[in-house]
Amino acid sequence: MRSQAWLAEALEKLMLEKPYGRISVGDICARAQLSRQTFYNMFGDKDEVLHYCLRSAYEERFRSICALDAVTIDDIVDGFVSVVESKRDVLKAMVDNRLTGIVFEEISACVALFAGRFVREDERTDLFPYSEAMLAGAIAQMLVLWFQRDDSVGTDELASLLKDFMNGRVYQITSERKG
């Protein structure tokens, strides 16, 4: 486990120094001061290291939320945002290096993890996987756009928007037809 974390940290730091495509497994191993054999015992390739970086952060936050007596949407959103804040540099580098597929996959896994624990069994209809996909897609696209725009919107504002969205307060649709 410690070797995985060292390799992940090494890749994260290297991504701040040069493009992902120019980082080799040897570079990661040298930075982590571990052998190539250790790398391949832990991961199949460097993409798997990025998956590990995000998934372990989401799972750690998930465990801390599960320890709460009662869990609200705000707790879940704040947990997600805390991961974005803690992994901001690597997420930005992933978006810059066109690795958004990994971001999407890990956000989907995170949504499934939380939904599997916090959505009541009786509310899981045949449409449940579609609602998970919709939420994961919305969150991932919002995050990618945020990094691409690199503007002044803060994570607190993103968290507020996400909370409002999940509570049905973003869109006001009228039921009247005009004309």
Order of alpha helices (4+ residues) and beta strands (2+ residues): alpha-alpha-alpha-alpha-alpha-alpha-alpha-alpha-alpha
